[in-house]
Amino acid sequence: MLFNSIDFLIYFPVVTGLYFLLPHRYRWFFLLVASCVFYMAFIPSYILILFLAIFIDYWAAIFIERSEGRQKKTYLFVSILSTVLLLFFFKYFNFFHSNFILFAEKTGAGYSWSDNLLTPIKPFLERTGVCRSDGSGFISLLLPIGLSFHTFQSLAYVIEVYYGRYKAEHHFGIYSLYVMFWPQLVAGPIERPFNLLRQLHMKMGFDYSRVISGLKLMFWGMFKKVVIADRLAMFVGSVFNNPDDSYGWRVIFAAVLLHIQVYNDLSGYTDIARGAARVMGFNLMKNFRNPLFSSSIFEFWKRWHLSLTTWFRDYLYIPLGGSRVSKWRWYYNIFIVFVISGFWHGANWTFIIWGVLHGAYQLIEVWTDKPRRKFFELTKLTKVPWLLKTLGILFTTLLISAATLFFGARSLSDSLILIKHAACLGNFSDLLREFSNNDFVFGLILVVFLYAVEYLNEKYDLVSVVGKKHIVLRWALYIAAIFFVISFGVFEELEFIYFQF
């Protein structure tokens, strides 16, 4: 079920109202059923895959807690392996299989698109609606919505139990709700057991101020999605969906706006999720800390998609040794984490290269740290901090936008076309011509508005400031905001970008 849909406008108040009307002892069951309904609104049969992962990790955690030594490690290995295999089968099988076929064709191995490892179970897969066939006979699996998110959440729980930082949950229903909690089920934030699972045992009473705060956060998230992200998608999509027809400044502008679109799309989703959870009394982790104002790539990843970046830090980077190893091993740890992060985003070479680029950005920042500091001192930029910060933000935005030429492209060949065409800048009149595009101009206005709001919010906490104003002024602002959403929002129920991951 999409947050930006009529179904959700009915679902949310009904579920929330019934949740508060029910006695505490029945609420977990009601939320679990509501979460199943929410998830099954996409492809009903995929709920079985989700429950399979829940069943395996539920028992694995209990066995881990009861075991010692080698047996304990075995249970952890079985849990991680089964979860990763499930993710691999649905998310990465198509990628590896299609690349194997291409390799076989190049080497004359005699394996073609009409051959497929899934052929024996094709009738079953078709009945459950989890596969599709193209004209060549190639069978591809459909990725379950949010699979990467809830598998990572489940893995975090098992690993925390293994290290003794959290006790195994023996209530199967509560653990199932932890994995399936409907606000953040599809696109995060990726929660940890010591935050969300703990709260599922608590009695949540109705709190008017908390409900209002949650609704405001939901509204801001919806604004970012339907007004900013989906409006920017009109211009961005015209470029990335037609790479052969776009040149010069148009490609460059589209790359920058895609970066901002992705931020509003994903942060919009998490704001709606956090707001909906807050209305019911639950606190989900904050997923973004104004990443648009990052003055370095290192700072950007300290502010961007925190639930994912901290997951990679805690369960991959630190176990690899982090920075407590030799210099070159540290460089390897940084690089491999970003490559895997890219592959996590999608089973496509474009995402792998996107991860490689961000890994390279990080390493270049590490290697050039001292020379850059000396340069800033020699040029006296350190004495003008606001200018140094502004230049850093601009340069960081350009680097991230360059990487989005791979992130947003449908294929590696499309990325290469866009890069080639981006170099054809033309003259000043070509630049000005872009400002005749209504979608582009309106997008720029929205971007300026977004930066202004994010800047003021970081400085003054706008929600608190507005909340202290006179009731007439407050409601005038609320009504104006609602009118703006209705007038300029895109209500075509466009999916959130991260649903594909």
Backbone torsions as a table, in degrees:
resi	resn	phi	psi	omega
1	MET	NA	128.2	-179.5
2	LEU	-82.4	139.6	175.8
3	PHE	-62.4	-34.1	-178.3
4	ASN	-93.4	51.1	-179.3
5	SER	-135.5	160.5	176.8
6	ILE	-64.2	-37.5	179.3
7	ASP	-56.0	-42.4	-178.4
8	PHE	-69.4	-33.8	178.1
9	LEU	-62.2	-25.4	176.0
10	ILE	-89.2	-43.6	-175.8
11	TYR	-60.0	-48.9	-171.5
12	PHE	-62.1	-53.5	-179.4
13	PRO	-64.6	-34.3	178.9
14	VAL	-65.8	-48.5	-179.2
15	VAL	-64.0	-44.6	-178.8
16	THR	-64.6	-44.2	179.1
17	GLY	-61.3	-47.4	179.5
18	LEU	-65.1	-34.8	179.6
19	TYR	-59.3	-45.5	-178.9
20	PHE	-75.4	-24.8	179.4
21	LEU	-76.6	-27.4	-177.1
22	LEU	-77.1	147.6	171.9
23	PRO	-61.9	153.6	-175.6
24	HIS	-55.7	-39.2	-173.9
25	ARG	-67.9	-16.4	179.4
26	TYR	-101.7	-7.3	-171.3
27	ARG	-67.5	-37.5	-178.8
28	TRP	-60.7	-40.7	-178.9
29	PHE	-67.7	-41.5	179.5
30	PHE	-62.9	-44.5	179.5
31	LEU	-65.3	-34.0	178.1
32	LEU	-66.5	-44.4	177.4
33	VAL	-63.5	-43.8	179.2
34	ALA	-61.7	-37.5	178.4
35	SER	-66.9	-38.4	177.1
36	CYS	-63.7	-43.1	179.0
37	VAL	-62.3	-43.4	179.8
38	PHE	-59.6	-46.3	-176.4
39	TYR	-72.7	-39.1	-177.0
40	MET	-72.0	-8.9	175.9
41	ALA	-66.4	-17.3	177.8
42	PHE	-87.4	-84.8	174.9
43	ILE	-126.9	107.2	-172.3
44	PRO	-53.4	-39.1	-174.3
45	SER	-65.6	-21.3	-178.5
46	TYR	-69.5	-13.5	177.0
47	ILE	-62.7	-28.5	179.5
48	LEU	-68.0	-37.0	177.6
49	ILE	-65.1	-41.7	179.8
50	LEU	-63.2	-43.7	179.8
51	PHE	-68.4	-31.2	176.2
52	LEU	-62.8	-46.5	178.4
53	ALA	-63.2	-40.9	178.9
54	ILE	-61.9	-45.9	-178.2
55	PHE	-60.9	-44.9	-177.7
56	ILE	-64.2	-49.0	-175.0
57	ASP	-74.3	-28.4	176.3
58	TYR	-61.0	-50.8	-178.4
59	TRP	-73.4	-34.3	179.0
60	ALA	-60.4	-43.3	-179.7
61	ALA	-64.0	-41.0	178.6
62	ILE	-64.3	-44.8	178.8
63	PHE	-65.8	-36.7	177.5
64	ILE	-61.9	-44.1	-178.5
65	GLU	-64.9	-31.7	-177.9
66	ARG	-86.3	-9.1	-171.7
67	SER	-107.5	170.8	177.2
68	GLU	-136.9	159.4	170.9
69	GLY	56.3	-130.5	-173.4
70	ARG	-65.2	-37.7	-179.7
71	GLN	-63.7	-38.4	178.5
72	LYS	-62.1	-43.5	178.0
73	LYS	-64.9	-34.9	179.6
74	THR	-63.7	-44.9	178.9
75	TYR	-63.5	-39.3	177.0
76	LEU	-62.8	-43.7	-179.9
77	PHE	-61.3	-43.9	180.0
78	VAL	-62.6	-42.0	-179.4
79	SER	-64.2	-49.4	-178.9
80	ILE	-64.3	-44.1	-178.4
81	LEU	-62.2	-45.7	-178.4
82	SER	-64.8	-40.3	179.6
83	THR	-67.5	-43.7	179.7
84	VAL	-66.0	-39.4	178.8
85	LEU	-63.8	-39.2	177.5
86	LEU	-62.5	-44.2	178.0
87	LEU	-65.2	-42.4	-179.3
88	PHE	-62.5	-44.8	-175.1
89	PHE	-60.3	-47.0	-174.8
90	PHE	-86.1	-30.1	-174.6
91	LYS	-99.1	-34.1	-170.9
92	TYR	-115.8	-7.5	-179.6
93	PHE	-60.1	-46.9	-179.4
94	ASN	-58.1	-41.8	-177.5
95	PHE	-63.6	-51.6	-177.7
96	PHE	-69.1	-37.5	-178.6
97	HIS	-67.6	-44.7	-179.8
98	SER	-66.4	-36.9	177.1
99	ASN	-69.6	-33.0	176.1
100	PHE	-65.9	-39.8	178.7
101	ILE	-64.1	-44.4	178.3
102	LEU	-61.8	-40.4	177.9
103	PHE	-64.4	-40.7	179.9
104	ALA	-64.9	-38.3	178.4
105	GLU	-65.6	-40.2	-179.3
106	LYS	-68.1	-33.3	-176.8
107	THR	-96.9	-1.5	179.3
108	GLY	70.1	34.4	-177.3
109	ALA	-77.4	-9.9	175.8
110	GLY	82.6	18.6	177.9
111	TYR	-107.6	125.6	-173.0
112	SER	-119.7	175.5	179.9
113	TRP	-63.2	-26.5	-179.6
114	SER	-73.6	-19.2	174.8
115	ASP	-83.7	142.2	-179.8
116	ASN	-157.1	134.9	179.9
117	LEU	-66.6	-17.6	-177.9
118	LEU	-90.7	-6.1	-175.3
119	THR	-52.0	-43.3	-178.6
120	PRO	-61.1	-30.0	-178.4
121	ILE	-108.8	15.2	-178.1
122	LYS	-57.1	-46.2	179.7
123	PRO	-57.1	-41.5	179.8
124	PHE	-65.4	-44.6	-179.1
125	LEU	-63.8	-37.5	179.2
126	GLU	-67.9	-38.5	179.8
127	ARG	-65.0	-35.4	-179.3
128	THR	-85.3	-7.1	176.4
129	GLY	75.3	25.0	-176.9
130	VAL	-106.3	9.6	177.2
131	CYS	-144.6	165.7	176.2
132	ARG	-145.2	157.3	179.5
133	SER	-121.1	144.7	174.8
134	ASP	-103.6	-176.9	-175.8
135	GLY	-63.9	-22.6	-178.7
136	SER	-84.2	-5.5	-178.8
137	GLY	94.5	-0.6	-179.4
138	PHE	-74.2	130.2	-179.9
139	ILE	-101.1	126.5	178.1
140	SER	-122.7	145.5	179.9
141	LEU	-85.1	145.0	174.1
142	LEU	-90.0	132.1	-176.9
143	LEU	-75.8	124.6	175.1
144	PRO	-60.3	137.7	-178.6
145	ILE	-59.2	128.5	173.9
146	GLY	72.6	14.1	-175.4
147	LEU	-59.0	-42.4	-178.8
148	SER	-64.2	-31.9	-177.9
149	PHE	-73.9	-52.0	-175.1
150	HIS	-76.8	-20.4	172.6
151	THR	-71.0	-38.6	177.0
152	PHE	-66.6	-36.9	178.5
153	GLN	-66.3	-40.4	178.1
154	SER	-66.7	-42.7	178.6
155	LEU	-62.5	-40.2	178.9
156	ALA	-58.3	-41.9	179.6
157	TYR	-62.4	-48.6	-177.9
158	VAL	-63.6	-41.6	-179.5
159	ILE	-66.5	-40.1	178.6
160	GLU	-64.1	-38.3	176.9
161	VAL	-66.1	-41.0	-179.5
162	TYR	-59.4	-43.5	-178.6
163	TYR	-83.2	2.6	176.5
164	GLY	75.2	16.4	-179.8
165	ARG	-88.0	-10.9	177.8
166	TYR	-151.6	139.8	-179.9
167	LYS	-80.2	146.2	179.6
168	ALA	-62.0	138.7	177.3
169	GLU	-83.3	119.7	-177.3
170	HIS	-93.3	-9.2	177.5
171	HIS	-89.0	106.8	-174.9
172	PHE	-61.2	-37.7	-179.4
173	GLY	-65.8	-43.0	179.6
174	ILE	-65.6	-41.6	178.6
175	TYR	-65.1	-40.6	177.7
176	SER	-60.0	-39.6	179.0
177	LEU	-67.1	-35.4	177.1
178	TYR	-58.2	-42.1	179.9
179	VAL	-77.2	-33.6	-170.0
180	MET	-105.7	5.0	-176.3
181	PHE	-48.2	115.4	-163.1
182	TRP	-60.6	-34.6	-178.1
183	PRO	-60.3	-39.1	-175.4
184	GLN	-113.3	16.2	-175.1
185	LEU	-64.6	-40.3	-168.5
186	VAL	-90.3	-39.3	-175.7
187	ALA	-140.9	29.2	172.4
188	GLY	83.0	-173.0	8.2
189	PRO	-66.2	152.6	179.1
190	ILE	-76.7	107.3	-173.6
191	GLU	-85.3	160.4	174.4
192	ARG	-107.4	153.7	-177.2
193	PRO	-62.1	-35.4	-176.9
194	PHE	-71.7	-6.9	173.4
195	ASN	-103.7	-68.1	-173.7
196	LEU	-74.8	-47.8	-175.6
197	LEU	-60.6	-38.2	177.3
198	ARG	-61.7	-40.7	-177.0
199	GLN	-69.0	-26.4	-177.4
200	LEU	-67.2	-14.8	176.5
201	HIS	-92.3	-9.5	-175.0
202	MET	-87.4	150.4	177.2
203	LYS	-87.3	120.0	-177.6
204	MET	-103.0	118.4	176.8
205	GLY	-93.9	166.2	179.0
206	PHE	-75.6	126.4	179.5
207	ASP	-129.1	112.6	-174.0
208	TYR	-58.6	-47.9	-176.9
209	SER	-64.1	-36.5	178.4
210	ARG	-68.5	-39.8	178.6
211	VAL	-62.3	-45.7	179.4
212	ILE	-62.9	-42.5	178.5
213	SER	-61.2	-42.5	178.9
214	GLY	-64.9	-41.3	179.4
215	LEU	-65.4	-37.8	177.2
216	LYS	-63.6	-42.2	179.5
217	LEU	-65.5	-40.1	176.4
218	MET	-61.4	-42.8	-178.4
219	PHE	-64.1	-43.0	179.5
220	TRP	-64.3	-39.2	176.8
221	GLY	-63.6	-41.4	178.3
222	MET	-66.3	-37.4	177.2
223	PHE	-60.7	-46.5	-178.9
224	LYS	-63.0	-34.4	-178.9
225	LYS	-77.0	-60.7	-168.9
226	VAL	-81.3	-24.9	-179.3
227	VAL	-95.8	-50.0	-175.0
228	ILE	-87.2	-59.4	-174.8
229	ALA	-60.9	-49.0	-175.5
230	ASP	-73.8	-26.5	173.8
231	ARG	-71.3	-43.6	177.8
232	LEU	-63.6	-31.1	-179.1
233	ALA	-61.1	-26.7	-179.9
234	MET	-63.6	-47.3	179.1
235	PHE	-74.8	-45.3	-178.4
236	VAL	-60.3	-44.2	-179.2
237	GLY	-63.7	-34.8	180.0
238	SER	-64.3	-24.1	179.2
239	VAL	-91.5	-52.1	-174.5
240	PHE	-71.8	-25.6	177.2
241	ASN	-85.2	-12.8	179.4
242	ASN	-135.6	64.2	-174.8
243	PRO	-61.1	-28.5	-178.6
244	ASP	-69.7	-20.8	-174.4
245	ASP	-102.8	4.4	-174.7
246	SER	-118.6	136.4	-176.0
247	TYR	-137.9	158.8	168.1
248	GLY	52.6	-127.2	-175.3
249	TRP	-59.6	-30.8	-179.9
250	ARG	-60.9	-42.8	178.5
251	VAL	-67.7	-43.3	-179.6
252	ILE	-62.7	-46.2	178.3
253	PHE	-61.3	-41.0	-179.4
254	ALA	-63.5	-38.5	179.4
255	ALA	-64.5	-44.3	179.1
256	VAL	-65.1	-45.0	-178.7
257	LEU	-68.9	-29.0	176.1
258	LEU	-65.1	-41.2	176.4
259	HIS	-56.2	-44.9	-179.7
260	ILE	-72.2	-35.9	177.0
261	GLN	-61.9	-46.9	-179.5
262	VAL	-60.9	-41.3	178.5
263	TYR	-60.5	-48.1	-178.3
264	ASN	-68.2	-34.7	-179.7
265	ASP	-66.5	-50.5	-177.4
266	LEU	-75.3	-44.0	178.8
267	SER	-67.7	-31.0	174.6
268	GLY	-62.3	-44.1	177.6
269	TYR	-60.5	-48.5	-176.0
270	THR	-68.8	-31.4	175.6
271	ASP	-65.8	-41.3	177.3
272	ILE	-64.6	-43.1	179.7
273	ALA	-62.7	-47.5	-179.9
274	ARG	-65.3	-38.1	179.3
275	GLY	-66.5	-43.6	179.7
276	ALA	-63.8	-41.7	178.0
277	ALA	-65.0	-40.1	-179.8
278	ARG	-63.5	-37.5	177.5
279	VAL	-56.7	-39.0	-179.5
280	MET	-86.1	-3.1	176.0
281	GLY	107.0	0.1	-176.8
282	PHE	-100.0	143.5	177.7
283	ASN	-109.9	112.2	174.2
284	LEU	-93.7	153.9	-175.1
285	MET	-67.2	148.9	176.8
286	LYS	-74.3	131.3	-170.8
287	ASN	-100.1	-17.1	-178.0
288	PHE	-140.2	144.9	176.3
289	ARG	-128.4	71.0	178.8
290	ASN	47.2	58.9	-177.4
291	PRO	-65.6	-19.7	-179.8
292	LEU	-65.9	-15.9	179.9
293	PHE	-102.8	21.9	177.4
294	SER	-74.7	133.3	-179.0
295	SER	-102.3	7.9	174.2
296	SER	-157.5	160.9	177.6
297	ILE	-64.8	-37.7	177.9
298	PHE	-59.6	-46.2	179.1
299	GLU	-65.7	-37.0	179.4
300	PHE	-56.8	-46.0	-178.7
301	TRP	-76.6	-6.1	170.6
302	LYS	-86.9	-12.8	-176.9
303	ARG	-115.3	-16.9	-170.3
304	TRP	-99.2	134.0	171.8
305	HIS	41.4	60.4	-170.2
306	LEU	-60.3	-35.2	-178.4
307	SER	-66.0	-30.8	177.6
308	LEU	-82.8	-45.8	-177.5
309	THR	-64.6	-38.9	177.6
310	THR	-70.8	-29.3	175.8
311	TRP	-63.5	-49.7	178.1
312	PHE	-62.5	-36.7	179.0
313	ARG	-63.9	-48.2	-173.6
314	ASP	-77.2	-33.8	-171.7
315	TYR	-111.5	-0.6	176.0
316	LEU	-133.4	-56.2	-175.9
317	TYR	-62.7	-51.5	-178.9
318	ILE	-66.1	-45.8	175.6
319	PRO	-59.2	-29.3	176.6
320	LEU	-72.9	-12.3	-179.8
321	GLY	119.7	-13.6	178.7
322	GLY	55.8	-130.7	178.4
323	SER	-100.0	5.0	-177.3
324	ARG	-91.5	32.9	-178.4
325	VAL	-130.7	-174.5	177.7
326	SER	-62.7	160.0	-174.9
327	LYS	-56.6	-47.7	-176.9
328	TRP	-71.7	-31.0	175.0
329	ARG	-68.5	-35.4	176.6
330	TRP	-62.9	-43.3	177.5
331	TYR	-60.2	-42.1	178.5
332	TYR	-61.8	-44.1	-179.2
333	ASN	-60.0	-43.4	178.5
334	ILE	-61.6	-48.7	-174.1
335	PHE	-65.9	-45.4	-175.6
336	ILE	-66.9	-33.7	178.3
337	VAL	-63.0	-41.4	-179.0
338	PHE	-73.7	-33.7	175.9
339	VAL	-63.8	-45.5	179.0
340	ILE	-66.0	-37.2	176.8
341	SER	-60.9	-40.9	177.1
342	GLY	-62.5	-43.2	-179.9
343	PHE	-67.7	-31.8	176.4
344	TRP	-60.6	-37.4	-176.8
345	HIS	-66.5	-29.6	179.4
346	GLY	-178.4	150.0	179.9
347	ALA	-85.5	72.1	-178.0
348	ASN	-154.9	145.0	179.8
349	TRP	-61.0	-26.8	179.7
350	THR	-62.2	-40.4	-179.9
351	PHE	-73.3	-34.2	177.2
352	ILE	-63.5	-45.5	178.9
353	ILE	-65.6	-37.5	175.6
354	TRP	-58.4	-44.0	177.4
355	GLY	-65.6	-39.9	177.6
356	VAL	-60.7	-43.2	-180.0
357	LEU	-61.8	-44.6	179.9
358	HIS	-68.3	-34.3	173.9
359	GLY	-63.7	-42.0	178.1
360	ALA	-65.0	-41.0	177.5
361	TYR	-56.8	-45.5	-178.6
362	GLN	-61.6	-46.2	-178.1
363	LEU	-65.3	-40.6	178.6
364	ILE	-62.4	-38.6	177.1
365	GLU	-63.1	-40.6	178.7
366	VAL	-64.5	-47.2	-176.0
367	TRP	-68.4	-29.3	-175.8
368	THR	-103.0	12.1	-175.1
369	ASP	-58.7	-52.2	-178.3
370	LYS	-67.0	-46.5	177.4
371	PRO	-58.7	-37.7	-179.5
372	ARG	-66.8	-40.6	178.7
373	ARG	-61.5	-43.1	178.9
374	LYS	-64.1	-40.4	179.3
375	PHE	-63.1	-43.1	-179.9
376	PHE	-64.7	-35.3	178.7
377	GLU	-70.8	-42.5	-179.4
378	LEU	-65.2	-37.3	-178.7
379	THR	-87.4	3.3	178.2
380	LYS	65.2	15.6	-179.7
381	LEU	-67.4	-26.2	179.0
382	THR	-64.7	-21.1	178.8
383	LYS	-86.0	-6.5	176.6
384	VAL	-125.5	72.9	-172.6
385	PRO	-57.9	-35.7	-178.7
386	TRP	-65.7	-36.0	178.6
387	LEU	-70.9	-41.9	178.2
388	LEU	-61.8	-41.5	178.4
389	LYS	-64.3	-44.4	-178.8
390	THR	-62.9	-45.7	178.1
391	LEU	-62.0	-38.8	178.1
392	GLY	-63.6	-41.1	179.0
393	ILE	-64.0	-45.6	-179.4
394	LEU	-62.2	-46.1	-178.4
395	PHE	-66.5	-41.0	178.1
396	THR	-63.2	-42.2	178.7
397	THR	-61.8	-40.7	178.9
398	LEU	-64.9	-41.2	178.9
399	LEU	-63.9	-45.1	179.8
400	ILE	-65.6	-39.9	179.7
401	SER	-65.2	-36.8	176.5
402	ALA	-61.0	-39.2	179.1
403	ALA	-69.2	-28.0	179.9
404	THR	-68.2	-15.4	174.8
405	LEU	-63.5	-21.5	172.2
406	PHE	-95.0	-41.2	-177.6
407	PHE	-59.2	-40.9	-173.9
408	GLY	-93.3	-8.4	-178.0
409	ALA	-79.5	150.6	-179.3
410	ARG	-75.9	-25.1	-177.9
411	SER	-153.4	167.3	178.9
412	LEU	-63.7	-37.6	179.3
413	SER	-64.7	-38.6	176.6
414	ASP	-63.0	-39.7	178.6
415	SER	-60.5	-45.2	-178.6
416	LEU	-65.7	-36.5	176.2
417	ILE	-63.8	-44.2	-179.3
418	LEU	-63.8	-40.3	178.8
419	ILE	-64.1	-44.1	179.1
420	LYS	-62.2	-43.4	-178.0
421	HIS	-72.6	-27.5	179.4
422	ALA	-64.4	-26.3	-179.1
423	ALA	-75.4	-13.3	-178.4
424	CYS	-90.1	74.0	-172.0
425	LEU	-71.4	-30.9	-178.3
426	GLY	74.5	-156.9	-178.3
427	ASN	-105.6	-175.3	-175.4
428	PHE	-63.2	-33.7	179.9
429	SER	-65.8	-31.6	176.3
430	ASP	-65.8	-37.0	177.1
431	LEU	-64.8	-46.3	-178.7
432	LEU	-65.6	-29.5	-178.6
433	ARG	-61.0	-30.5	-179.6
434	GLU	-63.6	-25.8	-178.2
435	PHE	-78.1	0.3	173.6
436	SER	-89.7	-6.1	178.9
437	ASN	-85.3	115.6	-175.8
438	ASN	-61.5	-41.3	179.3
439	ASP	-61.7	-39.5	179.9
440	PHE	-67.7	-46.3	-178.2
441	VAL	-63.8	-45.8	179.2
442	PHE	-64.3	-36.3	176.5
443	GLY	-61.6	-41.9	178.4
444	LEU	-62.8	-41.1	178.6
445	ILE	-61.2	-42.3	178.9
446	LEU	-65.2	-37.9	179.5
447	VAL	-65.3	-44.3	177.9
448	VAL	-60.8	-43.7	177.8
449	PHE	-60.9	-44.4	-179.6
450	LEU	-60.9	-48.2	-179.8
451	TYR	-60.9	-39.4	179.7
452	ALA	-63.8	-46.2	-179.6
453	VAL	-64.9	-45.2	-179.4
454	GLU	-62.7	-39.9	179.7
455	TYR	-65.0	-48.8	-179.0
456	LEU	-65.6	-36.2	-179.5
457	ASN	-67.2	-36.7	177.8
458	GLU	-67.1	-33.3	-177.7
459	LYS	-82.2	-42.4	-167.1
460	TYR	-123.6	-6.5	-174.7
461	ASP	57.1	80.3	-171.9
462	LEU	-58.4	-33.9	-179.6
463	VAL	-60.9	-43.9	179.5
464	SER	-68.2	-39.9	-179.2
465	VAL	-63.2	-48.4	-179.8
466	VAL	-64.9	-37.5	-178.8
467	GLY	-62.7	-22.0	-179.2
468	LYS	-91.4	-5.8	-179.4
469	LYS	-76.9	167.2	179.3
470	HIS	-61.0	146.5	-176.0
471	ILE	-56.5	-35.3	-179.8
472	VAL	-65.5	-46.0	179.9
473	LEU	-65.6	-41.3	179.2
474	ARG	-59.0	-49.8	-176.9
475	TRP	-71.1	-28.0	174.6
476	ALA	-64.4	-40.8	177.5
477	LEU	-66.9	-41.2	179.9
478	TYR	-63.1	-46.2	-178.6
479	ILE	-65.1	-39.5	178.7
480	ALA	-63.5	-40.6	179.8
481	ALA	-65.9	-42.5	178.9
482	ILE	-63.7	-43.1	178.7
483	PHE	-61.1	-40.2	-179.6
484	PHE	-64.6	-42.6	179.0
485	VAL	-63.3	-45.8	-179.2
486	ILE	-64.0	-37.7	-176.1
487	SER	-76.1	-38.4	-171.6
488	PHE	-117.9	-2.2	179.2
489	GLY	-72.0	153.9	176.3
490	VAL	-100.7	111.9	-174.4
491	PHE	-110.0	52.6	178.4
492	GLU	-104.1	12.2	179.6
493	GLU	53.4	50.8	177.6
494	LEU	-73.3	136.8	179.7
495	GLU	-65.0	154.2	173.1
496	PHE	-74.9	141.9	-174.7
497	ILE	-56.5	-40.5	-174.1
498	TYR	-77.6	-0.9	173.7
499	PHE	-62.2	-30.4	-177.3
500	GLN	-74.3	-8.9	-177.8
501	PHE	-101.2	NA	NA
